[in-house]
Amino acid sequence: MVTSRLKMIKKRKSFAKKIINPKPRYIEKRGYRKIGVTVERSRRKKRTFLISILLIILLPLLGLILWQGVRITKIMLKPFDLALGNFERNTTWKGKTQLNILFLVLSSLDKKTATVENIYLIEVDKENENLRILKIPNDIDVDVAKGMGEYRLDKVYALGAIQDKKENMTLFKDTIEKNFAIPIDRYIAVDSSFPQFIDDSINFNQKELNSSAVSDLLKNNKNILNGISGVFNILKLKEESQGYISTNLAASEFLLFGSTLGKIEGEKLSYREFSNDLYTETEEEDEKHKQLEQIKLDFFIQTNFYDYLVRQERLKIKIYNATNTPQIASKASRLISNMGAEVIDLSNHENEKVSIIQVSSDMANSETVKRVRDAFRATIKIVQIDPIERADLKLIIGENWSFRMEGTIGENE
């Protein structure tokens, strides 16, 4: 009795399993295809086939993208050749501040005795998408940095190689800062044999840029410098210009600079050449000499080539001479005033080897402090500023900047 009862329970369980998980049955045939499980298998085969086709198409494409990514990374990471006498960058430009670029066309990038055929100061304001260019004549007599005397500007680059020194670009940059009182952040030196610059609109064999050429350059190349394609075009230029260009622009800065050029509208471009009233011309022993008119030059710079962020902040600065070089505070005052800040006093200070900026903590991150720090290679010292003090910050000129400008030691002013 019990046995038959157990058999009955087992049969019921078996029947329940069949109802819950019935075995597939082929109810109907249509040609080679069977309804039920066969249809599901057919769908799976289709999906597998489509996925295989997609993989066949996508894998080479992904490989190409990966290869291009590796190639772009190599181009980005590969630095430009540096000029003889390269000077180091203090910080990396990220487009939030103004960038002053010294653009030179040299007779040769390799020769220490190369002459400077053309000189341009390029001021890039990415935030406001402004581009200002000043063409500086290369035949002006200048007071060379490090106390090396008076020479024509086109000869200064070669002076950096005297006595087997390799200070060509550094000496030229310091000489520009000393005479024109404009801080230089980066340089681009181009060999005059460079066949083209972005396109054929400017050929350096002609050794000349002018307002219309620059305007046409930006207008004609506006589209090729923008967007994703612009990135590739800028990188292509970087790759093809190897051997013709020396610069201390980082790869990221070069890319940012190129993309900024692509956004410059015609009215945002300012191109100026030196007018005759900015220098006086004399003749000695059948040789003509051009001497800078400092007061007129400073007014011209302060009107047209100031630093827009420094001008906006308009901080008051007191300058101290902490060296034995006379008039060094006055020369520093020119540079700071041309940047757009206000110099309220000059004074003396006990000697310091390195320039120092004394500023309160709430002013330490101002753009003026950063620009002054970079221009004078100064260290920032946070101090408590007296509430009745007129100056927002104090700049103490040390021997490091004095030596760059004068190269000699004298008496305090």
Stockholm file with secondary structure:
# STOCKHOLM 1.0

chainA/1-413         MVTSRLKMIKKRKSFAKKIINPKPRYIEKRGYRKIGVTVERSRRKKRTFLISILLIILLPLLGLILWQGVRITKIMLKPFDLALGNFERNTTWKGKTQLNILFLVLSSLDKKTATVENIYLIEVDKENENLRILKIPNDIDVDVAKGMGEYRLDKVYALGAIQDKKENMTLFKDTIEKNFAIPIDRYIAVDSSFPQFIDDSINFNQKELNSSAVSDLLKNNKNILNGISGVFNILKLKEESQGYISTNLAASEFLLFGSTLGKIEGEKLSYREFSNDLYTETEEEDEKHKQLEQIKLDFFIQTNFYDYLVRQERLKIKIYNATNTPQIASKASRLISNMGAEVIDLSNHENEKVSIIQVSSDMANSETVKRVRDAFRATIKIVQIDPIERADLKLIIGENWSFRMEGTIGENE
#=GR chainA/1-413 SS CHHHHHHHHHHHHHHHHHHHSCCCCCCCEETTEESSHHHHHHHHHHHHHHHHHHHHHHHHHHHHHHHHHHHHHHHHHSCCBCCTTCCCCSSCCCSSSCEEEEEEEESCSSCTTCCEEEEEEEEEETTTTEEEEEEECTTCEEEEGGGTEEEEHHHHHHHTTGGGCCCHHHHHHHHHHHHHCCCCCEEEEEETTCCCSSSTTCCGGGCCCCHHHHHHHHHHTTGGGSHHHHHHHHHHHHHHTBTTEEECCCHHHHHHHHHHHTTCCGGGEEEEECCGGGEEEEEETTEEEEEECHHHHHHHHHHHSCCHHHHHHCCEEEEEECSSSTTHHHHHHHHHHHHTCEEEEEEECSCCSSCEEEECTTTTTCHHHHHHHHHHTCEEEECCCCTTCCCSEEEEECHHHHHHHTCCCCCCC
#=GC SS_cons         CHHHHHHHHHHHHHHHHHHHSCCCCCCCEETTEESSHHHHHHHHHHHHHHHHHHHHHHHHHHHHHHHHHHHHHHHHHSCCBCCTTCCCCSSCCCSSSCEEEEEEEESCSSCTTCCEEEEEEEEEETTTTEEEEEEECTTCEEEEGGGTEEEEHHHHHHHTTGGGCCCHHHHHHHHHHHHHCCCCCEEEEEETTCCCSSSTTCCGGGCCCCHHHHHHHHHHTTGGGSHHHHHHHHHHHHHHTBTTEEECCCHHHHHHHHHHHTTCCGGGEEEEECCGGGEEEEEETTEEEEEECHHHHHHHHHHHSCCHHHHHHCCEEEEEECSSSTTHHHHHHHHHHHHTCEEEEEEECSCCSSCEEEECTTTTTCHHHHHHHHHHTCEEEECCCCTTCCCSEEEEECHHHHHHHTCCCCCCC
//
